[in-house]
Each structure stands twice: as structure tokens, then as C-alpha cells.
């Protein structure tokens, strides 16, 4: 997995070859196929692992001190940092995330995972009166979908929008929709 992730970070997933992954991992190609059905299966496993890594960062941001908006801002910063660190893999995931796997379509599965993590923060905000009462599931899906889409757009248009501008835009838009 680490050998494949390194190739994806430096080159891109489409350029990854099973033979190179096996060589870097110091295993035979046959051994690779004992663990993975092929390149798409490897991709699905990478997405699942990296989604969990991202979730850990974002959940830590939600759990820290501060107002609900400050915690949301920290989670957005964690998300954008992760996306930037894993740019080539993220863009490939965005473009090919409809691969069907045991967890379903990868893009839908990953969005559902992040929305499930955001939902308790939204519910806390609604319960405390800081956020207006909206369906927390729909709201979480909308915010995560917007973040995911805009992160991909930003990676391809950095000359048009700095990370700070993107963060401000997303916080302004979501903050306006959430706050009373």
C-alpha cells in the first residue's frame, strides 16, 4: 500500500504499474495478486485507507476547543491540507471515484463517511441555538460535497484563488447558511 501511495503521490494513479508496486514492496507480482484483484482493487483499498486518515484529522479538528465555526474552520484547514498533500491521488479519486467496490461507489462512500463525522457538530450547533434547525443529514452531505468539489477545483485553479480565499469563501457560504 505504501509503495503504491508513493507512486501515486509522485506520478499519478494512471501511471502506476502493478510490476513497479510489487518491485518497490519487494514482493512478486503473484504476491500482489494474493492481496488485490488488480489495479482498481488496489485503488479502492488506497481510498479506504486514506479516507480514514483524513477522517482522523478532521475529527480531531471538530473535537478541539473553540466555537462551532472555529471548529468547522479547523476541519476545513485539515481537509485542504490533506488534499494538497495528496493532490494527484485526490484528483484521480474525484475523477474515477465511481468505481464499484464492496463498500459501494467509492465517491459516495467517502462522502458519506465525512458527512457522518460532520453531523454531530451540526447537531450540537442546532441544539445550542448557534445554527438554525435544518436536516443535519442533508446539511452535512451538502457541506462535504461542496468542500470536496471546491477542493478539486482549487487544486486545478490555484492561480485564480488562493487557499486562504477558498477557505474564506467556504466558511462564509456555509456560515451564512448555518448561523441564525
Buried (B, 14 or more C-beta within 10 A) or exposed (E): BEBBBBBBEEEBBEEBEBEBBBBEBEBEEEEBEEEBEEBBBBBBBBBBEBBEEBBEBBBEBBEEEEEBBEBBBBBBBBBBEBBBEBBBBBBBBBEBBEBEBEBEBBBEBBBBBBBBBBBBBBBBBBEEEBBEEBEBBEBBBBBBBBBBEBBBBBBEEEEEBEBEEBBEEBBEEBBEBBEE
